[in-house]
Amino acid sequence: MAQYGLKWQKTFSWAVVLAVACGLQSGAQAQTLEKISKSKVLNIGVREDNLPFAGYSQGVASGYSIDLCQKVAEQIRKELKLSELRVQYVVVTAADRLAKVRDGVADIECGTTVNTQTRAKDVEFSYAHFIAGTRFMSKQSAGLSDYTQLNNQAVGIVKGTTAEKLFNQLRDDTLKSMKLVVFSKNQDAMKALEAGSVAAVAQLDILLEGMRQSSAQPAQYAISTKSLSIEPMTLMVRKEDPAFKAVVDKTLANLYASGEISSIYERWFKTSKLNTPVSLMLADCFRRPCNSRATALGLGYML
């Protein structure tokens, strides 16, 4: 992967310095950084079953987004001139992740949270670190390839995801006989698909591929070819805290500009099981960090 540096880096760095300086002078705006400075602890929200982005088991967190947040932690330590900064993981789910960040239980959530207009009412988002889209996965033998074939079918969705909102809109609008079955975790939805309790599972395509590759017989499952959306994944932070967000964005911008993002990406997406090249849209975001909102393609729905 090529290095993604651009001339905006110096200008951006000055913007970060100003934002941090202004934030540290304002109690409300600098709340997160001040809290971290005093406690020397960064609380990271992590999902248990969202690999390759985030996983948490027996006290150990791992994944692409976790690696990015480890870089954020190091940048915070440097910005605050701390001799050490302890990372503490807070388990979140798709359903409660926004509330845990908004209410201060987690300082930052490191997973697959998509930047949407609806969520922006409660939280703020970093630059995009991945671009995905909602699709569905079904058994090859079912012969399902397009979402219009899901009428009269049971479709699994995970509570609190953009796929849940999108497929509820589809059911209310056109697929009125589609039955939606709600699960709390991706693993539970996959088990239902394997057992035949649902005909398909709707989720972000990269997560579906991870679920497929983790199954005992990946070749038995197919992911639909048409994406219903464009969804930028981000690191989620609290609203009205520009100083903290500036440090997060600075970290990502530096990773993108230096090309270090290449090795982090390849560690998780260029493996023996998962071979996902950087998409054109993501490569553009690495060159010019983006804050775009998710959009439903040709459906007119708000995410």
C-alpha positions, 0 to 999 in steps of 0.5 A: 500500500502506498504512503498517503501523506499530503500537504494538509498535514502541517495545517492539520497539526496546527489545527489540532494544537489550537483545538487542544489548547482551547479545549484545555482552557474550557471545562466542558470541552476538555472534560475527557482529557482532564479526566484522563490527566487526573486518573491516568486511565483511558476507558475503551469500549470494546465489542466481544465478537466483532473481529477482525475489528474488535474482540475481547476474551479473558481480559484481552482485546484485539482487532484492527480498531483496537490497534488504532485505539492503542495508537490513540492511547499513546498519542494521548499519553504524549499530549498530556505528558504522562509517564504512563497511561493505563488502558481499561476495556469496557465491554459494549454491545451494538445496542448500548455502545452509544449510551456508554460513550455518551454517559462517560462509561467509555471514553472512546469506542473502538469497533465498527460504529458507523457515522450516521445522521441519527447517531450524530445527535448523541455522539461524535465520530473520528475520521473513517477507518474503514468503508463497508456496506450492508448486505445479507448472507444466506446458504448457497443452497437457498439461491438468494442473491438480491434483497427483493427475494427476502419477502416471506423470509426470516432475516436475522439482524443484530440490535443497534446496527445500521442493518437493523434500521435499514431492514426495518425500513425495507420491511415497512416500505416494500418487503412487507412479508419479511420477518425480522428476527433480532439478535444481540450478537453476530455469533447468535445470528450466525448460529441461527443461520447455520441451524436454518432458523433464519434464511439470511443474516443482514449486516455490514459486508466485512463482518459477514465475511468474517462470520462466514470464514469463522464457520465450519463450512464457509463454502456453504454460505454466500454474501449478496453482491449488491450493497444497500449502503455506503457506511464509513466506520469510525472511532466513536467519542462524546459530543462537544469535546473537540479537544479529545476528538482532535487528538483522536483525529490527529492520531489517525491522520498521522497513521494515514500520512505516514503509511503506517496504516498499511501494516495495521490493515494488512495484519487484519485484512490480508490473512489466510482466511480474509483477503480484503484489499483496500477499496478505492473509497477507503484509499481516498479516505487514507489520502484525505481523511473523511468525515462522511455520513452513511447513506442508503444507496438508491433507497432514500432512507436515512441511517 
